[in-house]
Amino acid sequence: MNASIRPSGGAVTQFPMMPEKITLGADAKFMTYSIISLGNVKIPRGQGIKEISWSGIFPGKARKNYPFVSSWVDPNTLIKRMEQYRDNGTICKLLVTGTCINYSVYISSFKGKYSGGLGDFYYDIKFIIAREIKIYTTKELKIGTSSKTQRPASKKSNKKSTTGSKTTTYTIKSGDTLSRIAQKKLGKASRYPEIYKLNKSKIEAAAKKHGRKSSNNGHWIYPGTKLTIPKK
């Protein structure tokens, strides 16, 4: 199990040591992953996860070759990166393998201190899910319109219903996954392999453009990629 963070258009930074617990919060609901003994996990319903946090260690150079340390980077370098992402409000892709955590996030809090004689830096970090905010005019929402202006809208909706069985297009946005797109456009998250199969060449090309060997069967997708959505 590994955790990594990547700013938009930037390089991936892997956390050298996994924390024992990761806390996810959704409104008043919270759940905790036990990283050492990961069991069944239930994701809270409603608006979904809003905050992710954990306490961890950036190991010092003395522990560089320890077996539980992966992709060691000097703690000072990691501290500067996290502070830069936090202070600049940088949107980053946070991925923790083996869990449901694969989100675009902001670092809302990062603090810690050096402790012990090995140069270790003990830190606390919090992430907030980056959500797209949409603003509509009253005209778009049809607020305060007369019955005469509402009639054409009903005709348009009828036309849409007759073409609903045809393929449509969808442009990937920050925070999207293929399963979420499948849930939103097809009504079933389990249909995401159909979207991947229909758009394999585009998805793989985008992954290579961002420095990856492959998309890992649609695991890595990128904003701006235009997908063809299959029939309902």
KEKOLFI-997250 format. One line per 4 residues: number of its first residue (from 1); their letters; for each residue z, y, x of N, C-alpha, C. Coordinates in nm, 2 decimals, padded with zeros to 4 digits. Each point is the difference from the previous one (the first is absolute). Last residue first. Layout:
BEGIN
NUM> A> Z:Y:X:Z:Y:X:Z:Y:X | ...
END
This chain:
BEGIN
232> KKPI> -02.32:00.39:-02.73:00.13:-00.05:-00.05:-00.01:-00.13:-00.07 | -00.32:00.15:00.42:00.02:00.01:-00.15:00.14:-00.04:-00.04 | -00.04:00.19:00.50:-00.07:-00.10:-00.08:00.02:00.02:-00.15 | -00.01:00.39:00.40:00.10:-00.08:-00.08:-00.08:-00.10:-00.09
228> TLKT> -00.09:00.27:00.49:-00.06:-00.04:-00.13:00.10:-00.09:-00.07 | 00.11:00.41:00.38:-00.01:-00.14:-00.04:-00.07:-00.02:-00.13 | 00.08:00.36:00.44:-00.05:-00.01:-00.14:-00.02:-00.14:-00.03 | 00.32:00.28:00.37:-00.09:-00.11:-00.02:-00.03:-00.02:-00.15
224> GPYI> 00.32:00.32:00.16:-00.14:00.05:00.01:-00.10:-00.11:-00.02 | 00.50:-00.11:00.18:-00.04:00.10:-00.09:-00.14:00.05:00.02 | 00.15:-00.50:00.15:00.01:00.13:00.04:-00.05:00.10:-00.10 | 00.21:-00.54:00.11:-00.10:00.08:-00.07:00.03:00.14:00.03
220> WHGN> 00.18:-00.52:00.14:-00.01:00.13:00.05:-00.12:00.07:-00.07 | 00.09:-00.43:-00.14:00.13:00.05:00.02:00.00:00.14:00.05 | -00.38:-00.31:-00.08:00.03:00.11:-00.09:00.14:00.05:00.01 | -00.16:-00.36:00.28:-00.03:-00.03:-00.14:00.04:00.10:-00.10
216> NSSK> 00.04:00.09:00.46:00.09:-00.10:-00.03:-00.01:-00.03:-00.15 | -00.28:00.30:00.26:00.10:00.05:-00.10:00.10:-00.10:-00.04 | -00.23:00.03:00.51:-00.04:-00.03:-00.14:00.10:00.06:-00.10 | 00.00:00.11:00.46:-00.10:-00.10:00.01:-00.05:-00.04:-00.14
212> RGHK> 00.18:00.50:00.10:00.05:-00.13:-00.02:-00.11:-00.10:00.01 | -00.02:00.50:00.03:00.05:-00.06:00.12:00.06:-00.14:-00.02 | -00.23:00.31:-00.32:00.14:00.05:00.03:00.06:-00.08:00.11 | -00.43:-00.11:-00.15:-00.01:00.15:00.03:00.14:00.05:00.04
208> KAAA> -00.04:-00.44:-00.16:-00.05:00.01:00.14:-00.01:00.15:00.05 | 00.12:-00.09:-00.45:00.11:-00.05:00.08:-00.04:00.02:00.15 | -00.32:00.10:-00.33:00.10:00.10:00.01:00.11:-00.04:00.09 | -00.34:-00.31:-00.09:-00.05:00.11:00.08:00.10:00.11:00.02
204> EIKS> 00.11:-00.36:-00.29:00.00:-00.04:00.14:-00.05:00.11:00.10 | -00.03:00.07:-00.47:00.14:-00.01:00.04:00.02:-00.03:00.15 | -00.43:-00.01:-00.20:00.05:00.14:00.00:00.14:00.00:00.06 | -00.21:-00.42:-00.08:-00.07:00.07:00.11:00.06:00.14:00.02
200> KNLK> 00.16:-00.27:-00.37:00.04:-00.04:00.13:-00.06:00.08:00.12 | 00.01:00.01:-00.52:-00.01:00.12:00.09:00.04:-00.04:00.15 | -00.01:-00.32:-00.37:-00.11:00.09:-00.04:-00.02:00.12:00.10 | 00.37:-00.30:00.05:-00.12:-00.08:00.02:-00.12:00.09:-00.03
196> YIEP> 00.43:00.18:-00.08:-00.03:-00.02:00.14:-00.13:-00.06:00.03 | 00.15:00.03:-00.44:-00.04:00.14:00.05:-00.03:-00.01:00.15 | 00.16:-00.39:-00.21:-00.13:00.03:-00.05:-00.05:00.14:00.05 | 00.44:-00.15:00.09:-00.10:-00.07:00.09:-00.14:00.03:-00.05
192> YRSA> 00.38:00.17:-00.25:-00.04:00.08:00.11:-00.10:-00.07:00.09 | 00.24:-00.12:-00.43:-00.14:00.00:00.02:-00.05:00.08:00.12 | 00.46:-00.05:-00.16:-00.04:-00.12:00.06:-00.15:-00.01:00.02 | 00.24:00.35:-00.23:00.00:00.02:00.14:-00.05:-00.12:00.07
188> KGLK> -00.14:00.19:-00.49:00.07:-00.12:00.06:00.00:00.02:00.16 | -00.21:00.31:-00.31:00.11:-00.05:-00.08:00.08:-00.11:00.05 | -00.39:00.29:00.17:-00.03:-00.13:-00.07:00.11:-00.06:-00.09 | 00.03:00.43:00.25:-00.14:00.00:-00.05:-00.03:-00.13:-00.08
184> KQAI> 00.44:00.07:00.20:-00.04:00.12:-00.06:-00.13:-00.01:-00.07 | 00.16:-00.36:00.26:00.09:00.02:-00.11:-00.04:00.12:-00.09 | -00.23:-00.08:00.41:-00.03:-00.10:-00.10:00.08:00.01:-00.13 | 00.11:00.28:00.37:-00.13:00.04:-00.06:-00.04:-00.10:-00.11
180> RSLT> 00.37:-00.10:00.25:00.03:00.11:-00.09:-00.12:00.05:-00.07 | -00.05:-00.34:00.33:00.07:-00.05:-00.12:00.03:00.11:-00.10 | -00.19:00.11:00.42:-00.10:-00.06:-00.09:00.07:-00.06:-00.13 | 00.22:00.43:00.22:-00.02:-00.14:00.05:-00.10:-00.06:-00.09
176> DGSK> 00.17:00.55:00.12:-00.06:-00.11:-00.08:00.01:-00.13:00.08 | 00.14:00.44:00.16:00.10:-00.08:-00.07:-00.05:-00.12:-00.08 | -00.32:00.42:00.09:00.12:-00.03:00.09:00.10:-00.08:-00.08 | -00.49:-00.06:-00.18:00.08:00.12:00.03:00.12:-00.05:00.09
172> ITYT> -00.54:-00.17:-00.15:00.13:-00.03:00.05:00.08:00.13:00.03 | -00.40:-00.06:-00.36:00.02:00.05:00.14:00.14:-00.02:00.04 | -00.36:-00.24:-00.37:00.13:00.06:00.02:00.02:00.03:00.14 | -00.39:-00.17:-00.42:00.04:00.03:00.14:00.14:00.06:00.00
168> TTKS> -00.26:-00.37:-00.35:00.02:00.14:00.02:00.04:00.02:00.15 | -00.27:-00.38:-00.36:00.08:00.03:00.12:00.01:00.15:00.01 | -00.04:-00.21:-00.49:-00.08:00.02:00.12:00.09:00.03:00.12 | 00.15:-00.04:-00.46:-00.02:-00.13:00.06:-00.08:00.00:00.13
164> GTTS> 00.10:00.39:-00.29:00.12:-00.05:00.07:-00.02:-00.13:00.07 | -00.29:00.29:-00.29:-00.04:-00.03:00.13:00.12:-00.05:00.09 | 00.05:00.12:-00.46:-00.12:-00.09:00.00:-00.05:-00.04:00.14 | 00.37:00.31:-00.08:00.04:-00.14:-00.03:-00.12:-00.09:00.00
160> KKNS> -00.07:00.46:00.07:00.07:-00.06:00.12:00.03:-00.15:-00.03 | -00.17:00.27:-00.34:-00.10:-00.03:00.09:00.06:-00.08:00.12 | 00.29:00.18:-00.32:-00.07:-00.12:-00.05:-00.11:-00.04:00.09 | 00.23:00.39:00.10:00.09:-00.12:00.02:-00.07:-00.12:-00.05
156> KKSA> -00.21:00.41:-00.08:-00.01:-00.04:00.14:00.09:-00.12:00.03 | 00.03:00.18:-00.43:-00.14:-00.06:00.02:-00.01:-00.05:00.14 | 00.38:00.25:-00.11:00.01:-00.14:-00.06:-00.13:-00.07:00.02 | 00.02:00.45:00.12:00.08:-00.08:00.10:00.00:-00.14:-00.05
152> PRQT> -00.19:00.33:-00.28:-00.09:-00.05:00.10:00.07:-00.09:00.10 | 00.27:00.19:-00.34:-00.09:-00.10:-00.05:-00.10:-00.04:00.11 | 00.33:00.35:00.05:00.05:-00.13:00.03:-00.10:-00.11:-00.04 | -00.05:00.47:-00.09:-00.03:-00.03:00.14:00.05:-00.14:00.04
148> KSST> 00.07:00.16:-00.44:-00.14:00.00:00.03:-00.03:-00.04:00.14 | 00.44:00.06:-00.15:-00.05:-00.13:-00.04:-00.15:-00.01:00.03 | 00.28:00.33:00.31:-00.02:-00.01:-00.14:-00.06:-00.14:-00.03 | 00.33:00.13:00.42:-00.14:00.00:-00.04:00.00:-00.03:-00.15
144> GIKL> 00.40:00.00:00.31:-00.03:00.12:-00.08:-00.15:00.02:-00.04 | 00.07:-00.33:00.38:00.11:00.05:-00.07:-00.04:00.13:-00.07 | -00.24:-00.35:00.30:-00.03:00.03:-00.14:00.12:00.04:-00.08 | -00.06:-00.09:00.49:00.09:-00.08:-00.08:-00.02:00.01:-00.15
140> EKTT> -00.26:00.26:00.30:-00.02:-00.14:00.04:00.09:-00.10:-00.08 | 00.05:00.46:-00.06:-00.13:-00.04:-00.06:-00.02:-00.14:00.03 | 00.37:00.22:00.18:00.02:-00.04:-00.14:-00.13:-00.05:-00.07 | 00.05:-00.08:00.53:00.00:00.11:-00.09:00.02:-00.04:-00.14
136> YIKI> 00.19:-00.26:00.45:-00.10:00.01:-00.10:00.00:00.13:-00.08 | 00.16:-00.28:00.49:00.03:00.12:-00.08:-00.12:00.01:-00.10 | 00.26:-00.40:00.35:-00.12:00.05:-00.07:00.03:00.11:-00.10 | 00.20:-00.27:00.47:00.03:00.09:-00.11:-00.13:00.05:-00.06
132> ERAI> 00.16:-00.45:00.32:-00.10:00.10:-00.03:00.04:00.08:-00.12 | 00.34:-00.24:00.36:-00.07:-00.02:-00.13:-00.10:00.11:-00.02 | 00.32:-00.26:00.40:-00.09:00.12:-00.03:-00.08:-00.03:-00.12 | 00.51:-00.18:00.15:-00.14:-00.04:-00.04:-00.08:00.12:-00.02
128> IFKI> 00.42:00.00:00.34:-00.03:00.03:-00.15:-00.15:-00.04:-00.02 | 00.41:-00.14:00.39:-00.14:00.03:-00.04:00.00:00.03:-00.15 | 00.38:-00.02:00.44:-00.03:-00.01:-00.14:-00.14:00.05:-00.02 | 00.38:-00.18:00.42:-00.13:00.06:-00.04:-00.02:-00.02:-00.15
124> DYYF> 00.37:-00.02:00.46:-00.01:-00.02:-00.15:-00.13:00.07:-00.04 | 00.19:-00.21:00.51:-00.06:00.10:-00.09:00.02:-00.04:-00.14 | 00.13:-00.08:00.57:00.03:-00.05:-00.14:-00.04:00.11:-00.10 | -00.13:-00.14:00.53:00.01:00.11:-00.09:00.02:-00.06:-00.14
120> DGLG> 00.08:-00.18:00.55:-00.04:-00.02:-00.14:00.02:00.13:-00.08 | 00.09:-00.11:00.49:-00.10:00.10:-00.04:-00.05:-00.02:-00.15 | 00.36:-00.24:00.25:-00.13:-00.06:00.02:-00.11:00.10:-00.05 | 00.50:00.02:-00.03:-00.05:00.03:00.13:-00.14:-00.05:00.03
116> GSYK> 00.25:00.19:-00.48:00.00:-00.11:00.09:-00.06:00.04:00.14 | -00.17:00.28:-00.40:00.13:-00.06:00.01:-00.01:-00.12:00.09 | -00.27:00.48:-00.24:00.00:-00.10:00.11:00.14:-00.07:00.01 | -00.20:00.21:-00.47:00.07:00.04:00.13:-00.02:-00.12:00.10
112> GKFS> -00.23:00.24:-00.51:00.07:-00.11:00.07:00.07:00.05:00.13 | -00.37:00.10:-00.47:00.10:00.05:00.09:00.07:-00.12:00.07 | -00.39:00.17:-00.40:00.01:-00.08:00.12:00.10:00.06:00.09 | -00.25:00.04:-00.54:00.12:00.02:00.09:-00.01:-00.09:00.12
108> SIYV> -00.36:00.04:-00.31:00.08:00.11:-00.06:00.13:00.02:00.09 | -00.53:-00.19:00.05:00.14:-00.02:00.05:00.08:00.11:-00.05 | -00.43:-00.20:-00.27:00.05:00.11:00.09:00.13:-00.05:00.06 | -00.43:-00.32:-00.19:00.13:00.05:-00.01:00.01:00.13:00.08
104> SYNI> -00.32:-00.44:-00.22:-00.01:00.13:00.06:00.13:00.08:-00.02 | -00.01:-00.55:00.00:-00.01:00.12:-00.08:-00.04:00.12:00.10 | 00.16:-00.52:-00.05:-00.13:00.04:00.05:-00.04:00.13:-00.07 | 00.39:-00.41:-00.04:00.00:00.14:00.06:-00.14:00.02:00.07
100> CTGT> 00.20:-00.40:-00.21:-00.09:00.07:-00.08:-00.03:00.14:00.05 | 00.13:-00.42:00.33:00.06:00.07:-00.11:-00.11:00.07:-00.08 | -00.09:-00.24:00.40:00.09:-00.09:-00.06:00.07:00.06:-00.12 | -00.17:00.34:00.37:-00.06:-00.13:-00.03:00.11:-00.09:-00.06
96> VLLK> -00.05:00.53:00.00:00.10:-00.10:00.04:-00.05:-00.13:-00.04 | -00.19:00.54:00.05:-00.03:-00.14:-00.03:00.11:-00.08:00.06 | -00.18:00.54:-00.12:00.12:-00.08:00.04:-00.03:-00.14:-00.04 | -00.29:00.48:00.10:00.00:-00.13:-00.07:00.11:-00.09:00.06
92> CITG> -00.01:00.56:-00.05:-00.02:-00.11:00.09:-00.01:-00.13:-00.09 | -00.01:00.59:00.00:-00.01:-00.12:-00.08:-00.03:-00.12:00.09 | 00.27:00.47:00.13:-00.12:-00.09:00.02:00.01:-00.12:-00.09 | 00.28:00.43:00.10:-00.03:-00.06:-00.13:-00.13:-00.08:00.00
88> NDRY> 00.24:00.22:00.37:-00.13:00.05:-00.04:-00.04:-00.05:-00.14 | 00.42:-00.12:00.21:-00.01:00.15:00.00:-00.13:00.05:-00.05 | 00.07:-00.48:00.05:00.09:00.06:-00.09:-00.02:00.15:-00.02 | -00.25:-00.23:00.33:-00.04:-00.04:-00.14:00.09:00.06:-00.11
84> QEMR> 00.13:00.06:00.45:-00.12:00.08:-00.03:-00.06:-00.04:-00.14 | 00.38:-00.23:00.16:00.03:00.14:-00.03:-00.12:00.08:-00.03 | -00.06:-00.44:00.14:00.06:00.00:-00.13:00.04:00.14:-00.04 | -00.18:-00.06:00.43:-00.10:-00.03:-00.11:00.06:00.01:-00.13
80> KILT> 00.28:00.05:00.37:-00.09:00.11:-00.01:-00.10:-00.02:-00.11 | 00.28:-00.36:00.11:00.08:00.11:-00.06:-00.09:00.12:-00.03 | -00.18:-00.36:00.25:00.01:-00.03:-00.14:00.08:00.11:-00.08 | -00.03:00.04:00.47:-00.13:00.01:-00.06:00.00:-00.02:-00.15
76> NPDV> 00.39:-00.08:00.25:-00.03:00.15:-00.01:-00.13:00.02:-00.06 | 00.14:-00.45:00.09:00.06:00.06:-00.11:-00.03:00.15:-00.02 | -00.34:-00.35:00.23:00.11:00.08:00.04:00.06:00.07:-00.12 | -00.25:-00.45:-00.08:-00.04:00.13:00.03:00.13:00.08:00.03
72> WSSV> -00.18:-00.55:-00.10:00.10:00.10:00.05:-00.07:00.13:00.03 | -00.12:-00.45:-00.25:-00.08:00.12:00.02:00.10:00.12:00.04 | 00.30:-00.38:-00.15:-00.15:-00.01:00.00:-00.06:00.14:00.01 | 00.50:-00.30:00.06:-00.07:00.13:00.01:-00.15:-00.02:00.01
68> FPYN> 00.33:-00.35:00.00:00.00:00.06:-00.13:-00.06:00.14:00.00 | 00.05:-00.26:00.41:-00.08:-00.07:-00.09:-00.01:00.06:-00.14 | 00.08:00.29:00.45:00.08:-00.09:-00.08:-00.09:-00.07:-00.11 | -00.11:00.34:00.35:-00.06:-00.13:00.00:00.09:-00.10:-00.08
64> KRAK> 00.12:00.47:00.04:-00.15:00.00:-00.02:-00.05:-00.14:-00.01 | 00.45:00.22:00.07:-00.02:-00.11:-00.09:-00.15:-00.02:-00.03 | 00.16:00.34:00.28:00.07:-00.11:00.05:-00.02:-00.12:-00.08 | -00.16:00.43:-00.12:-00.09:-00.07:00.10:00.07:-00.12:00.05
60> GPFI> 00.16:00.16:-00.48:-00.03:00.07:00.12:-00.08:-00.09:00.10 | -00.01:-00.01:-00.56:00.06:-00.06:00.12:-00.04:00.08:00.13 | 00.05:00.14:-00.52:-00.10:00.01:00.10:00.06:-00.05:00.13 | 00.17:-00.11:-00.53:00.02:00.03:00.14:-00.13:00.01:00.08
56> GSWS> 00.20:00.07:-00.56:-00.06:-00.09:00.10:00.03:00.05:00.15 | 00.05:00.04:-00.60:00.06:00.04:00.13:-00.04:-00.10:00.11 | -00.24:00.18:-00.50:00.07:-00.11:00.08:00.07:00.07:00.12 | -00.32:00.09:-00.51:00.09:00.04:00.11:00.06:-00.12:00.07
52> IEKI> -00.35:00.23:-00.42:00.02:-00.12:00.08:00.08:00.05:00.12 | -00.16:00.17:-00.54:00.06:00.03:00.13:00.02:-00.13:00.08 | -00.21:00.02:-00.44:-00.01:00.14:00.04:00.04:00.02:00.15 | -00.19:-00.42:-00.37:00.09:00.04:00.12:-00.03:00.14:00.04
48> GQGR> -00.11:-00.12:-00.52:-00.01:-00.07:00.13:00.08:00.06:00.11 | -00.03:00.09:-00.49:-00.09:00.09:00.08:-00.02:-00.07:00.14 | 00.15:-00.34:-00.35:00.00:00.14:-00.02:-00.09:00.08:00.09 | 00.26:-00.48:00.12:-00.10:00.05:-00.08:00.01:00.15:-00.02
44> PIKV> 00.16:-00.32:00.43:00.04:00.07:-00.12:-00.12:00.05:-00.08 | -00.01:-00.44:00.32:-00.03:00.14:00.01:00.04:00.07:-00.13 | 00.16:-00.47:00.26:-00.04:00.06:-00.12:-00.02:00.15:00.01 | 00.03:-00.48:00.33:00.02:00.14:-00.01:-00.06:00.05:-00.14
40> NGLS> 00.20:-00.47:00.31:-00.08:00.05:-00.11:00.03:00.15:-00.02 | 00.13:-00.13:00.47:-00.01:-00.09:-00.11:-00.09:00.06:-00.11 | 00.15:00.05:00.56:-00.07:00.05:-00.11:-00.02:-00.10:-00.11 | 00.30:00.08:00.43:-00.02:-00.12:-00.09:-00.06:00.05:-00.13
36> IISY> 00.04:00.30:00.37:00.03:-00.12:00.07:-00.02:-00.12:-00.09 | -00.05:00.44:-00.17:-00.11:-00.03:00.09:00.03:-00.14:00.07 | 00.14:00.21:-00.47:00.08:-00.06:00.11:-00.11:-00.05:00.10 | -00.04:00.39:-00.40:-00.05:-00.11:00.07:00.09:-00.05:00.11
32> TMFK> 00.10:00.29:-00.47:00.01:-00.01:00.14:-00.07:-00.13:00.05 | 00.01:00.39:-00.44:00.00:-00.14:00.04:00.00:00.00:00.15 | 00.10:00.36:-00.46:-00.01:-00.03:00.14:-00.01:-00.15:00.03 | -00.02:00.43:-00.41:00.00:-00.14:00.03:-00.03:-00.02:00.15
28> ADAG> 00.02:00.41:-00.27:00.13:-00.05:00.03:00.00:-00.14:00.04 | -00.43:00.24:00.09:00.09:00.06:-00.09:00.14:-00.04:00.03 | -00.25:-00.26:00.28:-00.08:00.05:-00.10:00.09:00.05:-00.11 | 00.01:-00.19:00.56:00.06:00.06:-00.12:-00.10:00.05:-00.10
24> LTIK> 00.11:-00.35:00.46:-00.11:00.07:-00.08:00.07:00.05:-00.12 | 00.14:-00.19:00.53:00.04:00.04:-00.14:-00.11:00.07:-00.06 | 00.09:-00.37:00.42:-00.09:00.11:-00.04:00.04:00.03:-00.15 | 00.24:-00.28:00.45:-00.02:00.02:-00.14:-00.09:00.12:-00.02
20> EPMM> 00.08:-00.17:00.44:00.05:-00.12:-00.08:-00.03:00.02:-00.15 | -00.32:00.23:00.37:00.13:00.01:-00.04:00.04:-00.12:-00.08 | -00.36:00.00:00.41:00.01:00.00:-00.15:00.15:00.02:-00.04 | -00.27:00.17:00.47:00.10:-00.10:-00.06:00.00:00.02:-00.15
16> PFQT> -00.32:00.25:00.25:00.02:-00.11:00.09:00.11:-00.10:-00.05 | -00.38:00.30:-00.28:00.15:00.01:00.03:00.04:-00.13:00.09 | -00.50:00.23:-00.01:00.08:-00.11:-00.05:00.15:00.02:00.04 | -00.47:00.32:-00.09:00.13:-00.02:00.08:00.08:-00.11:-00.06
12> VAGG> -00.56:00.17:00.00:00.12:-00.07:-00.06:00.11:00.00:00.10 | -00.38:00.40:-00.03:00.03:-00.13:00.06:00.12:-00.06:-00.07 | -00.31:00.37:-00.26:00.07:-00.01:00.13:00.02:-00.15:00.03 | -00.19:00.20:-00.42:-00.09:00.03:00.12:00.07:-00.02:00.13
8> SPRI> 00.34:00.05:-00.36:-00.14:00.00:-00.04:-00.09:00.04:00.12 | 00.47:-00.23:00.12:-00.04:00.12:-00.07:-00.15:-00.01:-00.03 | 00.35:-00.42:00.05:-00.12:00.06:00.05:-00.03:00.13:-00.08 | 00.39:-00.43:00.11:-00.03:00.13:-00.07:-00.12:00.06:00.07
4> SANM> 00.30:-00.51:-00.05:-00.09:00.09:00.07:-00.02:00.12:-00.08 | 00.30:-00.51:00.05:-00.02:00.13:-00.07:-00.08:00.10:00.09 | 00.08:-00.58:-00.06:-00.01:00.12:00.08:-00.02:00.12:-00.09 | 00.12:-00.58:00.03:00.00:00.12:-00.08:00.00:00.12:00.09
END
